[in-house]
């Protein structure tokens, strides 16, 4: 590997390879700890609810007495955990105190049930090695040396169910910090899950940090708060701290009214979802995806931008009270987005659904804003989008101009006088104008335009005819005759003839419309030569393939499960082929449209698609072997630098461990695949690997001493002969030099260069 390769080993390599995350919107732990995570992942299952119950009393860690029964509980929390197995429940029989400083590790999948008592850690942080559930207790963590106590999930699941938190009775404003990473950067789990359930205002944390304090976190993170009155004083950080990132998807689901601040600058992919609460004063920074559901009402006081999607579901309401441009990637959902008079919503892509956008404010607040673009989209705007005032604003109106909704001065309001109608026009024909003899005329789909004596016009739909005194001759209850050529539309003395065709049953067929595409408000359909529409079937037209659902509409912008396989259809309803980005994820669809999974080869490059078809990046475990896929998804081979360590991937992409030979040089990779440097003990022998990882042979000078390494790299001890000179290597391998040693056979003298001189 040599010095030329070592020159490439810079921290920038980590930035190059380390990052994909789709608020959830994603955090990487040290790759040095990867081996530990692999080894422990198998033991990271959720606790078995069928485990045993162990009872713990407050012995203040003074002994290991007791047998864990309710009659004779253990007197030590740490000993009770040591005696437990995955799936057990530890129940407190009274207040319990753990008073030893340092970090308290919990290495079992267990439930700790306080039964209403207080569990106190004096001067100790908590770190999970497996999944732990705290329930029905007061968790008291007393400050150690001025530092707020920390609870580290370390890649595992931690749940707080009906838990109150305190730090000190004298410092009631202080609370513990929840952290998704670990204290050392070595994650023991592969999915951080932090859940706060069924609490009240005493369920309170100083801050929740999805990532780590010392390293990036490279596993998914889910933060779930289903406790309306829980508090997080300093907000939720979806990245890490001190510039550390979360590089996988981070998802936050919250209904907590007191969680006001969400910071996501160091989170690469995140998803924030608010549900079933009325939340005010919310501040969002760096959030990628925002969703409101289940009737949530959210009032934003701060928002820098949302790069990807704002999704407001039916019944939910998002209030944006900000001045100037608010930039959003795309808008979905049919709920309400309410803007202040000073807000301009700039959408970089599409408004994909029939969103309801409202403007809220007094008429005086809109003064001087004529021409202000309240909504503007660079992409497509769904035809059902509505932009209107939340309350009556008489002096202004919203006018659509190209892809923007602009504030305009209102025209003088004149009321239509239906008693003074002077003109009648049929502006849209009924859906049907061709009939068989004996059928009845239908006005469905017909639209009329009326004008009164003042020139005020009124649009009238088919179901409003009677309200405006409009008659049809023949009416809609009279069977048509073959001699009928028109239907008269009449209001007062004004008459318009609407031409129709009526065929005799025995001699004529209704006129056929040509085969081809039809489009309505729902979507696109294909009419065949016999007049029917394609349903539940495939169709190839102009070398493009389409699928029509049971109602006859071509599938659009959606996945289709068919015959045990998945297919995707784009915005033009065409079956997709090749690489396709959907919802921020990459998929590969074969020439026949089938979504691929597993390993695929594109040109000379291999990619891996998981069971859902999503292209994977980063480390991948397949068949017990590890592979690395860069940010483009390409499987890497050869040497790669990740997280400050070097790894070697064989020609087939498999991460190597143990001794490997590259060219004429040997290297050693530990169990996590990381290349070792410095002294290495293997099989009872010592080896030395220089800073490039190359195994050294012959004489080497280290730390002021000389050592001799044989051709196979093993460190020599005792007498050796090099050329015509004898040398003596001590038990630690260091050459004796400038000293006299008493050994079996007498006193031996060694020159300053180590040569034996007598």
VMD Tcl script that draws the C-alpha trace (Angstrom):
set ca {
  {0.00 0.00 0.00}
  {2.96 2.32 0.71}
  {3.26 6.03 1.30}
  {1.50 6.98 -1.97}
  {-1.66 5.35 -0.69}
  {-1.27 6.79 2.78}
  {-1.33 10.28 1.27}
  {-4.92 9.60 0.21}
  {-6.07 8.68 3.69}
  {-7.57 11.98 4.80}
  {-10.60 12.92 6.82}
  {-12.18 14.17 3.61}
  {-12.66 10.54 2.59}
  {-15.20 10.18 5.39}
  {-17.14 13.16 4.05}
  {-17.03 11.64 0.57}
  {-18.44 8.27 1.49}
  {-20.49 8.80 4.61}
  {-23.88 10.23 3.89}
  {-27.43 9.37 2.98}
  {-30.37 9.91 5.29}
  {-35.44 10.79 3.00}
  {-37.76 14.65 10.51}
  {-38.10 10.44 9.11}
  {-36.20 13.00 7.73}
  {-29.83 9.57 9.72}
  {-26.90 9.33 11.99}
  {-23.56 7.50 11.85}
  {-21.66 5.95 14.70}
  {-17.94 5.32 14.42}
  {-17.02 2.69 11.87}
  {-14.39 1.59 14.40}
  {-17.32 0.21 16.38}
  {-18.85 -1.63 13.45}
  {-17.55 -5.00 14.53}
  {-19.09 -4.56 17.96}
  {-22.45 -3.67 16.42}
  {-22.36 -6.67 14.11}
  {-21.60 -9.01 16.97}
  {-24.36 -7.62 19.19}
  {-27.10 -7.08 16.60}
  {-28.33 -10.66 16.93}
  {-28.92 -10.11 20.64}
  {-30.85 -6.87 20.20}
  {-34.38 -8.30 19.92}
  {-37.31 -6.74 21.72}
  {-37.87 -8.03 25.23}
  {-39.89 -11.20 25.56}
  {-43.04 -10.38 27.46}
  {-43.15 -13.96 28.78}
  {-40.02 -13.51 30.95}
  {-39.80 -13.80 34.72}
  {-40.46 -11.13 37.36}
  {-37.56 -10.13 39.62}
  {-38.04 -7.92 42.67}
  {-35.50 -5.30 43.83}
  {-35.33 -3.46 47.17}
  {-33.27 -0.48 48.24}
  {-30.09 -2.11 49.51}
  {-28.15 0.87 48.07}
  {-25.86 -1.62 46.26}
  {-24.65 -2.77 49.69}
  {-24.85 -6.54 49.11}
  {-25.89 -9.31 46.76}
  {-28.32 -10.78 49.24}
  {-31.80 -11.96 48.36}
  {-33.17 -14.32 45.76}
  {-35.23 -11.86 43.68}
  {-38.61 -12.98 45.01}
  {-41.22 -10.60 46.35}
  {-40.61 -11.98 49.84}
  {-36.80 -11.78 49.58}
  {-35.90 -9.19 46.92}
  {-32.40 -8.46 45.68}
  {-30.66 -5.63 47.57}
  {-28.73 -4.38 44.52}
  {-30.09 -3.07 41.21}
  {-26.88 -3.93 39.34}
  {-26.88 -7.46 40.75}
  {-30.57 -7.90 39.83}
  {-29.78 -6.89 36.24}
  {-26.78 -9.23 36.25}
  {-29.04 -12.12 37.33}
  {-31.79 -11.30 34.82}
  {-32.14 -12.58 31.26}
  {-33.71 -11.05 28.17}
  {-37.46 -10.65 28.61}
  {-37.48 -10.29 32.41}
  {-39.32 -7.57 34.34}
  {-37.64 -5.95 37.35}
  {-40.13 -4.55 39.87}
  {-39.15 -2.13 42.63}
  {-40.55 -2.84 46.06}
  {-39.69 0.67 47.28}
  {-37.46 3.62 46.38}
  {-34.13 2.33 45.02}
  {-30.80 4.21 45.00}
  {-27.72 3.51 42.86}
  {-24.91 5.65 44.25}
  {-21.77 4.64 42.28}
  {-20.36 7.26 39.91}
  {-19.53 6.54 36.26}
  {-21.71 5.02 33.56}
  {-24.36 2.46 34.48}
  {-24.76 -0.06 31.63}
  {-27.93 -2.08 31.11}
  {-27.12 -5.08 28.91}
  {-30.43 -6.98 28.98}
  {-33.72 -6.60 27.12}
  {-35.77 -5.85 30.23}
  {-38.63 -3.84 31.69}
  {-37.95 -1.87 34.88}
  {-41.31 -1.30 36.57}
  {-41.12 1.23 39.39}
  {-44.61 0.39 40.68}
  {-44.91 4.10 41.57}
  {-41.57 4.30 43.44}
  {-38.47 6.42 42.81}
  {-35.36 5.05 41.05}
  {-32.34 7.26 41.77}
  {-28.93 7.32 40.07}
  {-26.51 9.50 42.01}
  {-23.70 10.80 39.78}
  {-24.17 8.12 37.11}
  {-25.09 8.32 33.44}
  {-27.11 5.50 31.82}
  {-26.16 3.62 28.63}
  {-28.17 0.84 27.03}
  {-26.60 -2.23 25.49}
  {-30.03 -3.63 24.62}
  {-33.67 -2.47 24.62}
  {-35.03 -1.19 27.96}
  {-38.45 0.00 29.08}
  {-38.87 2.20 32.16}
  {-42.44 2.41 33.43}
  {-44.57 3.67 36.31}
  {-41.81 5.47 38.26}
  {-40.01 8.68 39.09}
  {-36.56 8.55 37.50}
  {-34.22 10.72 39.58}
  {-30.73 11.39 38.15}
  {-28.66 13.57 40.46}
  {-26.22 15.95 38.76}
  {-22.58 14.84 38.69}
  {-20.04 17.70 38.86}
  {-22.34 20.26 37.25}
  {-22.92 18.15 34.10}
  {-26.52 17.26 33.33}
  {-26.98 13.48 33.52}
  {-27.33 11.65 30.23}
  {-29.23 8.63 29.02}
  {-27.58 7.01 25.96}
  {-29.72 4.73 23.78}
  {-26.54 3.66 21.92}
  {-28.52 2.45 18.90}
  {-31.18 0.64 20.99}
  {-34.81 1.17 21.99}
  {-35.56 3.07 25.21}
  {-39.15 3.62 26.36}
  {-40.47 5.85 29.14}
  {-44.08 4.90 29.98}
  {-45.70 6.96 32.77}
  {-42.30 8.15 33.96}
  {-41.61 11.41 35.81}
  {-38.06 12.75 35.70}
  {-36.07 14.83 38.15}
  {-32.43 15.81 38.61}
  {-32.46 17.50 42.00}
  {-35.13 18.71 44.36}
  {-33.15 21.94 44.78}
  {-32.78 22.46 41.01}
  {-36.24 21.71 39.74}
  {-35.53 23.34 36.37}
  {-32.89 20.71 35.47}
  {-33.72 17.47 33.70}
  {-31.71 14.65 32.07}
  {-30.61 14.64 28.42}
  {-31.70 11.82 26.07}
  {-29.11 10.86 23.42}
  {-29.49 8.36 20.58}
  {-25.74 7.70 20.31}
  {-23.37 6.24 22.89}
  {-20.95 7.83 25.31}
  {-17.93 6.33 23.50}
  {-19.30 6.37 19.95}
  {-19.65 2.55 19.86}
  {-23.27 1.68 19.08}
  {-24.56 -1.67 20.33}
  {-27.86 -1.55 18.41}
  {-28.92 -0.89 14.83}
  {-32.00 1.36 15.27}
  {-32.37 4.13 17.82}
  {-35.95 4.23 19.10}
  {-36.87 6.75 21.81}
  {-40.49 6.57 23.02}
  {-42.18 8.81 25.61}
  {-45.66 7.55 26.42}
  {-48.57 8.39 28.74}
  {-46.78 11.06 30.76}
  {-47.76 14.41 32.21}
  {-45.99 17.73 32.78}
  {-43.51 16.01 35.12}
  {-42.40 13.83 32.20}
  {-39.67 16.24 31.26}
  {-36.25 16.18 29.60}
  {-33.71 18.94 29.09}
  {-33.06 17.96 25.46}
  {-33.42 15.00 23.11}
  {-30.51 14.43 20.71}
  {-31.04 11.88 17.96}
  {-27.34 11.53 17.15}
  {-24.12 11.40 19.11}
  {-21.79 13.68 21.05}
  {-18.48 12.32 19.75}
  {-19.30 10.51 16.48}
  {-21.77 10.46 13.62}
  {-24.65 8.00 14.05}
  {-25.22 5.77 11.02}
  {-28.39 3.91 12.02}
  {-32.06 4.94 11.64}
  {-33.58 6.96 14.48}
  {-37.25 7.08 15.54}
  {-38.42 9.49 18.25}
  {-42.05 8.95 19.30}
  {-43.78 11.23 21.81}
  {-47.35 10.17 22.60}
  {-47.71 12.25 25.71}
  {-49.55 15.51 25.13}
  {-48.14 17.27 28.19}
  {-44.57 15.93 28.14}
  {-41.87 18.62 28.03}
  {-38.49 18.91 26.31}
  {-37.09 22.21 27.59}
  {-34.39 22.92 24.99}
  {-36.04 21.13 22.09}
  {-35.24 18.10 19.94}
  {-32.04 17.87 17.89}
  {-32.41 15.52 14.91}
  {-28.67 15.52 14.22}
  {-25.81 15.15 16.66}
  {-23.90 17.81 18.57}
  {-20.62 19.59 17.80}
  {-21.13 19.03 14.06}
  {-21.74 15.28 14.33}
  {-24.41 14.06 11.92}
  {-27.16 11.49 11.63}
  {-26.82 9.91 8.21}
  {-29.79 7.52 8.07}
  {-33.45 8.44 8.22}
  {-34.65 10.21 11.38}
  {-38.39 10.15 12.12}
  {-40.05 12.31 14.77}
  {-43.72 11.71 15.67}
  {-45.08 14.02 18.36}
  {-48.30 15.26 19.87}
  {-46.59 17.08 22.76}
  {-47.77 20.67 23.16}
  {-44.66 21.76 25.04}
  {-42.13 20.61 22.44}
  {-41.50 23.90 20.64}
  {-38.09 23.68 19.00}
  {-36.83 21.13 16.45}
  {-33.30 21.52 15.07}
  {-32.21 19.35 12.15}
  {-29.18 21.06 10.55}
  {-26.96 17.99 11.07}
  {-29.60 15.48 9.97}
  {-29.30 14.42 6.34}
  {-32.70 12.68 6.02}
  {-35.58 13.40 8.37}
  {-39.35 13.31 8.73}
  {-41.27 15.32 11.36}
  {-44.89 14.31 11.95}
  {-47.35 16.09 14.27}
  {-50.62 14.39 15.14}
  {-53.82 15.05 17.10}
  {-52.73 18.18 18.96}
  {-52.98 21.95 18.82}
  {-49.36 23.15 18.86}
  {-48.29 26.81 18.92}
  {-44.96 28.64 18.72}
  {-43.22 25.81 16.84}
  {-39.68 26.51 15.52}
  {-38.28 24.27 12.77}
  {-34.71 24.45 11.45}
  {-33.26 22.12 8.82}
  {-36.37 19.89 8.60}
  {-36.59 18.00 5.28}
  {-40.15 16.57 5.45}
  {-43.10 17.82 7.55}
  {-46.42 16.01 7.97}
  {-49.62 16.92 9.86}
  {-52.30 14.29 10.41}
  {-55.21 13.23 12.66}
  {-56.57 16.77 12.99}
  {-53.32 18.36 14.16}
  {-53.25 22.18 14.23}
  {-49.69 23.53 14.15}
  {-48.67 27.19 14.32}
  {-45.14 27.85 12.98}
  {-43.29 30.84 14.37}
  {-39.93 29.97 12.79}
  {-39.03 28.03 9.66}
  {-35.95 28.41 7.48}
  {-37.13 26.12 4.65}
  {-38.39 22.59 4.00}
  {-36.40 21.10 1.14}
  {-38.69 18.20 0.34}
  {-42.35 17.73 1.32}
  {-45.00 19.45 3.42}
  {-47.92 17.02 3.77}
  {-51.08 18.32 5.46}
  {-53.77 15.63 5.62}
  {-57.53 16.20 5.53}
  {-58.71 17.79 8.79}
  {-55.24 19.09 9.76}
  {-54.19 22.75 9.64}
  {-50.75 24.36 9.31}
  {-50.43 28.06 10.20}
  {-47.35 29.87 8.87}
  {-46.86 33.23 10.57}
  {-43.66 34.41 8.89}
  {-42.56 37.41 6.91}
  {-41.31 37.11 3.34}
  {-40.59 34.00 1.28}
  {-41.11 30.56 2.80}
  {-39.50 27.93 0.57}
  {-40.91 24.41 0.33}
  {-39.99 21.56 -2.00}
  {-43.51 20.24 -2.67}
  {-46.98 20.21 -1.08}
  {-49.22 17.15 -0.69}
  {-52.46 16.44 1.16}
  {-55.88 18.06 1.16}
  {-55.72 19.82 4.54}
  {-55.44 23.56 5.17}
  {-52.33 25.74 5.03}
  {-53.02 29.20 6.50}
  {-50.70 32.10 5.59}
  {-50.31 35.49 7.26}
  {-50.63 38.68 5.15}
  {-46.80 38.93 5.10}
  {-46.08 35.35 3.97}
  {-45.23 34.26 0.42}
  {-45.21 30.48 -0.11}
  {-42.59 29.55 -2.74}
  {-42.96 25.91 -3.89}
  {-39.94 24.59 -5.79}
  {-41.76 21.58 -7.29}
  {-45.44 20.57 -7.42}
  {-48.62 21.11 -5.44}
  {-49.71 17.52 -5.96}
  {-53.12 17.35 -4.26}
  {-56.21 19.52 -3.90}
  {-54.66 21.54 -1.08}
  {-56.71 24.25 0.63}
  {-54.54 27.37 1.13}
  {-56.11 30.22 3.11}
  {-55.01 33.78 3.89}
  {-55.72 35.08 7.39}
  {-55.71 38.73 8.44}
  {-57.66 41.97 8.56}
  {-58.35 43.95 5.41}
  {-55.99 46.72 6.55}
  {-53.12 44.19 6.72}
  {-53.46 43.52 2.99}
  {-53.30 47.23 2.13}
  {-50.44 48.05 -0.23}
  {-49.84 44.39 -1.11}
  {-51.60 44.35 -4.47}
  {-49.53 42.14 -6.76}
  {-48.06 40.12 -3.84}
  {-47.57 36.46 -4.82}
  {-48.99 34.53 -1.87}
  {-48.43 31.14 -3.52}
  {-46.12 30.30 -6.40}
  {-45.10 26.86 -7.71}
  {-42.31 26.08 -10.15}
  {-43.85 22.70 -11.02}
  {-47.42 21.53 -11.62}
  {-50.42 22.74 -9.62}
  {-53.25 20.26 -9.02}
  {-56.45 21.51 -10.61}
  {-58.29 21.19 -7.30}
  {-56.01 23.61 -5.40}
  {-57.95 26.42 -3.70}
  {-56.40 29.72 -2.52}
  {-58.87 31.97 -0.65}
  {-59.37 34.21 2.37}
  {-60.05 32.60 5.74}
  {-62.53 35.36 6.58}
  {-64.41 37.87 4.41}
  {-62.11 40.45 2.81}
  {-64.23 42.76 0.70}
  {-61.57 44.96 -0.87}
  {-59.35 42.26 -2.39}
  {-59.45 38.98 -4.26}
  {-56.99 36.21 -5.13}
  {-56.29 35.83 -8.82}
  {-54.34 33.01 -10.47}
  {-51.70 34.22 -12.92}
  {-49.76 31.43 -14.61}
  {-48.36 29.44 -11.66}
  {-48.87 32.09 -9.00}
  {-51.80 33.23 -6.85}
  {-51.69 37.02 -6.61}
  {-53.53 39.57 -4.48}
  {-55.66 41.87 -6.66}
  {-58.05 44.72 -5.99}
  {-61.62 43.49 -5.85}
  {-64.01 44.56 -8.58}
  {-67.22 46.32 -7.43}
  {-69.65 43.71 -6.19}
  {-72.89 43.55 -8.19}
  {-75.59 41.03 -7.45}
  {-77.11 39.00 -10.26}
  {-80.82 39.74 -10.76}
  {-82.54 36.52 -11.85}
  {-85.77 38.44 -12.49}
  {-84.10 40.53 -15.22}
  {-82.40 37.84 -17.35}
  {-81.73 39.06 -20.88}
  {-79.25 36.54 -22.35}
  {-78.81 32.78 -22.24}
  {-75.87 30.70 -23.54}
  {-75.12 26.97 -23.34}
  {-71.40 27.05 -22.50}
  {-71.00 23.28 -21.93}
  {-73.06 20.53 -23.54}
  {-74.60 17.73 -21.49}
  {-72.61 14.54 -21.14}
  {-74.93 12.81 -23.60}
  {-76.51 14.20 -26.79}
  {-77.15 10.87 -28.57}
  {-80.11 8.76 -27.47}
  {-82.20 5.73 -28.39}
  {-85.87 6.22 -29.00}
  {-87.74 6.00 -25.66}
  {-84.86 7.21 -23.53}
  {-85.17 10.46 -21.55}
  {-83.04 13.55 -22.01}
  {-80.46 14.19 -19.26}
  {-79.06 17.66 -18.50}
  {-76.18 16.19 -16.42}
  {-72.93 18.01 -17.20}
  {-74.63 20.96 -18.90}
  {-73.54 24.48 -17.87}
  {-75.39 27.65 -18.82}
  {-74.35 31.30 -18.70}
  {-77.01 33.89 -17.87}
  {-76.68 37.68 -18.10}
  {-79.03 40.21 -16.52}
  {-79.88 43.74 -17.69}
  {-76.85 45.19 -15.82}
  {-74.44 42.83 -17.57}
  {-73.84 40.75 -14.43}
  {-73.29 37.12 -15.43}
  {-74.21 33.97 -13.55}
  {-73.03 30.41 -14.18}
  {-75.78 27.82 -13.73}
  {-75.15 24.09 -13.43}
  {-77.59 21.34 -14.36}
  {-78.85 20.86 -10.80}
  {-79.60 24.60 -10.45}
  {-81.98 24.99 -13.42}
  {-85.16 25.11 -11.35}
  {-83.77 27.82 -9.01}
  {-83.40 30.19 -11.98}
  {-86.74 29.30 -13.61}
  {-85.13 27.43 -16.53}
  {-87.30 24.90 -18.39}
  {-86.46 22.06 -20.77}
  {-88.77 21.06 -23.63}
  {-89.21 18.12 -23.71}
  {-88.42 17.80 -20.01}
  {-86.30 15.11 -18.39}
  {-89.31 12.88 -17.62}
  {-90.63 12.67 -21.20}
  {-89.50 9.76 -23.49}
  {-87.76 11.01 -26.63}
  {-89.10 10.27 -30.11}
  {-87.06 9.56 -33.21}
  {-88.39 12.81 -34.69}
  {-86.93 14.94 -31.88}
  {-83.98 16.94 -33.21}
  {-83.41 19.30 -30.31}
  {-84.23 20.16 -26.71}
  {-85.32 23.71 -26.00}
  {-83.67 25.47 -23.05}
  {-85.98 28.33 -22.03}
  {-86.03 31.08 -19.39}
  {-88.88 33.58 -19.64}
  {-89.13 34.38 -23.39}
  {-85.49 33.50 -24.16}
  {-85.04 30.15 -25.92}
  {-82.00 28.20 -27.08}
  {-82.14 25.01 -29.09}
  {-79.81 22.22 -27.98}
  {-79.28 19.77 -30.83}
  {-79.65 16.06 -30.05}
  {-79.78 12.83 -32.06}
  {-82.43 10.18 -31.39}
  {-82.07 6.79 -33.14}
  {-84.83 4.36 -33.81}
  {-84.28 1.18 -31.82}
  {-84.81 -1.22 -34.71}
  {-82.70 0.40 -37.38}
  {-79.90 2.54 -35.95}
  {-77.09 2.29 -33.44}
  {-75.81 5.24 -31.43}
  {-72.97 7.07 -33.10}
  {-69.62 5.64 -32.06}
  {-66.84 7.87 -30.83}
  {-63.31 7.14 -32.07}
  {-60.98 4.87 -30.10}
  {-58.40 6.65 -27.95}
  {-57.57 8.41 -24.70}
  {-60.18 10.21 -22.59}
  {-59.29 12.39 -19.60}
  {-61.46 13.78 -16.83}
  {-60.97 15.20 -13.34}
  {-60.07 11.77 -11.97}
  {-57.50 10.74 -14.57}
  {-56.94 9.15 -17.98}
  {-58.92 6.29 -19.52}
  {-58.69 4.48 -22.85}
  {-61.82 3.94 -24.94}
  {-61.79 0.97 -27.31}
  {-63.39 0.65 -30.74}
  {-66.50 -0.98 -29.27}
  {-67.05 2.00 -26.96}
  {-66.00 0.30 -23.75}
  {-63.11 1.35 -21.53}
  {-60.14 -0.84 -20.70}
  {-60.35 -2.09 -17.12}
  {-58.02 -4.26 -14.98}
  {-55.75 -4.82 -17.96}
  {-52.41 -3.98 -19.58}
  {-52.14 -2.08 -22.84}
  {-49.13 -1.16 -25.01}
  {-49.57 2.03 -27.03}
  {-46.81 3.69 -29.09}
  {-44.19 1.44 -27.46}
  {-45.25 2.49 -23.95}
  {-47.00 0.16 -21.51}
  {-49.95 1.20 -19.35}
  {-52.16 -0.47 -16.75}
  {-55.83 0.36 -16.26}
  {-57.46 -0.24 -12.86}
  {-60.87 -1.73 -12.12}
  {-62.52 1.66 -12.78}
  {-60.72 2.06 -16.09}
  {-58.19 4.72 -15.05}
  {-54.53 4.43 -16.01}
  {-52.29 4.08 -12.95}
  {-50.31 7.30 -12.47}
  {-47.47 8.28 -10.10}
  {-48.02 5.08 -8.18}
  {-46.80 1.56 -7.48}
  {-48.83 -1.38 -8.74}
  {-48.65 -4.89 -7.21}
  {-49.38 -7.46 -9.93}
  {-48.74 -11.19 -10.08}
  {-46.46 -11.12 -7.03}
  {-44.30 -8.33 -8.52}
  {-44.25 -4.53 -8.26}
  {-44.40 -2.01 -11.12}
  {-44.23 1.78 -11.14}
  {-46.05 4.22 -13.42}
  {-44.87 7.79 -13.95}
  {-46.78 11.07 -14.21}
  {-47.73 10.27 -17.81}
  {-49.06 6.86 -16.72}
  {-46.20 5.06 -18.49}
  {-44.73 1.92 -16.97}
  {-41.26 2.87 -15.71}
  {-38.07 1.10 -16.76}
  {-34.49 1.41 -15.55}
  {-33.50 3.61 -12.60}
  {-36.32 5.60 -11.00}
  {-36.29 7.97 -8.00}
  {-39.53 7.73 -6.03}
  {-40.00 9.55 -2.75}
  {-36.28 10.17 -2.39}
  {-35.35 6.49 -2.88}
  {-33.83 4.86 -5.97}
  {-35.37 1.75 -7.54}
  {-34.48 -0.31 -10.61}
  {-37.18 -1.63 -12.88}
  {-36.35 -4.28 -15.48}
  {-37.19 -3.95 -19.18}
  {-40.52 -5.69 -18.45}
  {-41.19 -3.11 -15.70}
  {-40.69 -5.52 -12.82}
  {-39.14 -3.95 -9.69}
  {-35.83 -5.68 -8.98}
  {-34.47 -6.74 -5.60}
  {-31.15 -8.17 -4.46}
  {-27.89 -7.77 -6.37}
  {-28.04 -6.27 -9.86}
  {-25.25 -5.34 -12.25}
  {-25.30 -2.15 -14.29}
  {-22.42 -2.08 -16.76}
  {-19.42 -3.10 -14.66}
  {-20.95 -1.95 -11.35}
  {-22.92 -3.93 -8.80}
  {-25.79 -2.47 -6.75}
  {-27.99 -3.91 -4.01}
  {-31.75 -3.38 -3.74}
  {-33.48 -4.43 -0.50}
  {-36.71 -6.43 -0.24}
  {-38.68 -3.21 -0.86}
  {-36.62 -2.48 -3.96}
  {-34.80 0.48 -2.36}
  {-31.18 0.91 -3.46}
  {-28.93 0.59 -0.42}
  {-25.91 2.69 0.44}
  {-23.33 2.38 3.19}
  {-22.54 -0.90 4.94}
  {-24.61 -3.93 3.98}
  {-24.68 -7.37 5.61}
  {-25.62 -10.14 3.21}
  {-25.27 -13.84 3.91}
  {-23.06 -13.15 6.90}
  {-20.63 -11.03 4.86}
  {-20.27 -7.25 4.83}
  {-20.16 -5.05 1.71}
  {-19.85 -1.30 1.27}
  {-21.97 0.67 -1.23}
  {-20.98 4.28 -1.85}
  {-23.41 7.22 -2.02}
  {-24.27 6.34 -5.64}
  {-25.07 2.78 -4.54}
  {-22.03 1.31 -6.31}
  {-20.42 -1.67 -4.56}
  {-16.84 -0.82 -3.68}
  {-13.79 -3.04 -4.05}
  {-10.19 -2.64 -2.93}
  {-9.14 -0.19 -0.21}
  {-11.71 2.32 1.15}
  {-11.31 4.87 3.95}
  {-14.36 5.28 6.21}
  {-14.70 6.98 9.55}
  {-10.96 7.32 10.00}
  {-10.27 3.62 9.33}
  {-9.22 1.69 6.22}
  {-11.04 -1.43 5.01}
  {-10.27 -3.88 2.22}
  {-13.03 -5.24 0.01}
  {-12.31 -8.25 -2.23}
  {-13.07 -8.35 -5.97}
  {-16.55 -9.71 -5.10}
  {-17.06 -6.77 -2.70}
  {-16.80 -8.86 0.48}
  {-15.15 -7.09 3.42}
  {-12.02 -8.97 4.43}
  {-10.76 -9.69 7.94}
  {-7.55 -11.20 9.28}
  {-4.32 -11.33 7.27}
  {-4.44 -10.26 3.62}
  {-1.70 -9.81 1.05}
  {-1.88 -6.88 -1.36}
  {0.92 -7.05 -3.88}
  {4.00 -8.06 -1.90}
  {2.77 -6.55 1.39}
  {0.82 -8.11 4.25}
  {-1.85 -6.24 6.22}
  {-4.06 -7.20 9.14}
  {-7.78 -6.34 9.41}
  {-9.53 -6.82 12.76}
  {-12.94 -8.42 13.31}
  {-14.72 -5.22 12.27}
  {-12.66 -5.09 9.06}
  {-10.63 -2.07 10.18}
  {-6.95 -2.13 9.17}
  {-4.64 -2.29 12.19}
  {-1.44 -0.32 12.73}
  {1.21 -0.51 15.42}
  {1.90 -3.59 17.54}
  {-0.41 -6.58 17.02}
  {-0.60 -9.81 19.02}
  {-1.87 -12.73 17.00}
  {-1.68 -16.40 18.00}
  {0.74 -15.61 20.81}
  {3.17 -13.80 18.48}
  {3.80 -10.08 18.10}
  {3.87 -8.23 14.77}
  {4.44 -4.60 13.88}
  {2.34 -2.80 11.25}
  {3.55 0.65 10.20}
  {1.28 3.68 9.76}
  {0.30 2.48 6.26}
  {-0.72 -0.86 7.78}
  {2.15 -2.73 6.11}
  {3.61 -5.60 8.15}
  {7.29 -4.90 8.83}
  {10.21 -7.36 8.67}
  {13.88 -7.07 9.66}
  {15.20 -4.38 11.99}
  {12.83 -1.57 13.09}
  {13.44 1.28 15.51}
  {10.47 2.13 17.74}
  {10.32 4.36 20.77}
  {14.12 4.50 21.17}
  {14.59 0.70 20.95}
  {15.43 -1.69 18.11}
  {13.41 -4.81 17.35}
  {13.89 -7.62 14.90}
  {10.98 -9.09 12.96}
  {11.41 -12.36 11.07}
  {10.47 -12.83 7.41}
  {6.99 -13.93 8.50}
  {6.70 -10.75 10.61}
  {6.94 -12.35 14.08}
  {8.90 -10.38 16.67}
  {12.05 -12.25 17.76}
  {13.40 -12.62 21.32}
  {16.60 -14.09 22.74}
  {19.84 -14.53 20.77}
  {19.90 -13.82 17.02}
  {22.74 -13.62 14.55}
  {22.73 -10.95 11.85}
  {25.66 -11.27 9.48}
  {28.67 -12.14 11.69}
  {27.31 -10.34 14.78}
  {25.26 -11.66 17.66}
  {22.52 -9.62 19.30}
  {20.29 -10.24 22.26}
  {16.59 -9.31 22.26}
  {14.88 -9.05 25.63}
  {11.55 -10.71 26.47}
  {9.69 -7.62 25.17}
  {11.68 -7.80 21.92}
  {13.82 -4.72 22.62}
  {17.50 -5.14 21.63}
  {20.00 -4.95 24.51}
  {22.39 -2.05 23.80}
  {25.10 -0.34 25.91}
  {24.40 -2.61 28.87}
  {25.78 -5.70 30.60}
  {23.33 -8.49 31.41}
  {23.71 -11.32 33.88}
  {22.37 -14.42 32.16}
  {22.89 -18.14 32.40}
  {26.55 -18.74 31.67}
  {27.84 -15.45 33.01}
  {27.89 -11.70 32.41}
  {27.42 -10.52 28.82}
  {28.38 -7.09 27.50}
  {26.69 -5.28 24.60}
  {27.95 -2.28 22.66}
  {25.85 0.79 21.99}
  {24.81 -0.66 18.62}
  {23.66 -3.86 20.32}
  {26.56 -6.04 19.19}
  {27.69 -8.64 21.72}
  {31.29 -7.80 22.63}
  {32.03 -10.40 25.30}
}
mol new
graphics top color blue
foreach p $ca { graphics top sphere $p radius 0.5 }
foreach p [lrange $ca 0 end-1] q [lrange $ca 1 end] { graphics top cylinder $p $q radius 0.2 }
display resetview
